[in-house]
Amino acid sequence: MSQYVDNGVPGNSFVADIKRGTQAGATTIAAASVFESFTPSRPGKKSNRPDTQGGPNGFLLTPEQETGSGVVQIATTTTETVKIGDWFSKVLDRKVGATAEIWVFSDVSDPQQMGEYAKVNFSAQLAHTPP
């Protein structure tokens, strides 16, 4: 079976604009960038609550900072390179009417040129207070 999808993006890939600056004054640095993959992680921290003798008496869970990693394609050699602090938005919640989350690039690799486009490996953090 072919992996090629005409006029589409296969698998868990998606297309999004990469932006720089605040939401109100953002500049699009890479329009319609193809994110080959993006895997968010929503970790939790568990704290045990012992009883007076040190035995188990329950626990509590608190969310930790959401992070993600992936690979993005930058379209042409004239497009700016992704930098730490650049961001993209994406609706990841399957619920109908869910709002887009803003993910900020926290680590980026050097672009690996692949003909007319480059691939960049990255890590990102969810912005609870968007730029």
C-alpha positions in Angstrom: 0.0 0.0 0.0 1.3 3.4 -0.9 2.3 5.9 1.8 1.6 8.8 -0.6 -1.5 10.8 -0.2 -2.3 13.2 -3.1 -3.2 16.7 -1.9 -3.0 15.7 1.7 -0.7 15.0 4.6 -0.4 11.3 5.7 -0.4 9.9 9.2 -0.4 12.1 12.2 1.1 15.0 10.2 -0.4 18.4 10.0 0.1 21.8 8.5 0.5 25.0 10.6 2.1 28.4 10.4 5.2 29.0 12.5 5.0 32.4 14.1 7.4 34.8 16.0 6.4 37.4 18.5 3.2 38.0 20.6 -0.2 36.9 19.3 -1.2 40.5 18.8 1.9 41.3 16.8 3.0 38.0 15.5 5.0 37.6 12.3 4.5 34.4 10.3 8.0 33.2 9.5 7.1 29.9 7.9 3.6 29.7 6.4 2.0 26.3 6.0 4.9 24.3 7.4 4.5 20.5 7.4 4.8 19.0 10.8 5.8 15.4 10.0 5.2 14.4 13.5 4.3 15.9 16.9 3.9 13.9 20.1 2.7 15.9 23.1 3.2 14.5 26.6 0.9 15.5 29.5 2.7 14.1 32.5 1.5 14.0 36.1 3.3 14.0 39.4 2.2 11.5 42.1 2.7 12.2 45.7 1.9 9.5 48.3 0.1 10.3 51.5 1.1 8.0 54.3 -0.9 7.2 57.4 0.5 7.8 60.9 2.5 4.6 60.8 3.9 5.3 57.4 1.6 2.9 55.5 -0.4 3.8 52.4 -3.2 6.2 53.0 -3.8 7.6 49.5 -2.1 9.8 47.0 -2.6 13.0 45.1 -1.9 13.8 41.4 -0.9 17.2 40.0 -0.3 18.0 36.4 3.3 18.9 35.3 4.3 21.1 32.4 3.1 19.7 29.0 5.9 19.1 26.5 6.1 17.7 23.0 8.6 16.8 20.4 8.5 16.4 16.6 9.9 17.1 13.2 8.9 20.0 11.0 9.7 20.7 7.4 10.7 24.2 6.4 9.6 24.9 2.8 12.4 26.8 1.0 15.9 27.9 1.4 14.7 31.5 1.7 12.5 30.8 4.7 13.8 31.8 8.1 15.1 29.1 10.4 13.0 28.2 13.4 14.3 29.7 16.6 13.7 29.1 20.3 10.6 31.1 21.3 8.8 30.7 17.9 5.4 29.1 18.2 2.6 27.3 16.4 -1.1 26.6 17.3 -2.9 23.4 16.9 -6.2 21.9 18.1 -5.2 18.6 19.7 -8.3 17.8 21.7 -10.7 15.5 19.8 -13.7 17.2 21.4 -15.8 19.2 19.0 -15.3 22.9 19.5 -12.0 22.6 21.3 -9.7 25.6 21.2 -6.2 25.6 19.7 -3.3 25.2 22.0 -0.1 27.3 21.6 3.1 25.4 21.6 6.4 27.2 22.0 9.6 25.9 20.5 12.0 25.2 23.4 14.8 23.3 21.6 15.5 23.2 17.9 18.1 21.3 15.9 20.1 22.7 13.0 18.1 22.4 9.8 19.0 19.3 7.7 18.7 20.3 4.0 16.7 17.9 1.9 16.7 19.5 -1.6 14.5 22.6 -1.5 13.3 22.1 2.0 14.9 21.4 5.4 13.9 19.3 8.3 14.1 20.5 11.9 13.8 18.3 15.0 12.3 20.2 17.9 10.9 20.2 21.5 8.1 22.4 22.5 6.2 23.5 25.7 2.6 24.3 26.0 2.0 28.0 26.7 -0.5 28.3 29.6 -0.1 32.1 29.2 0.4 32.5 25.4 3.0 34.9 24.1 
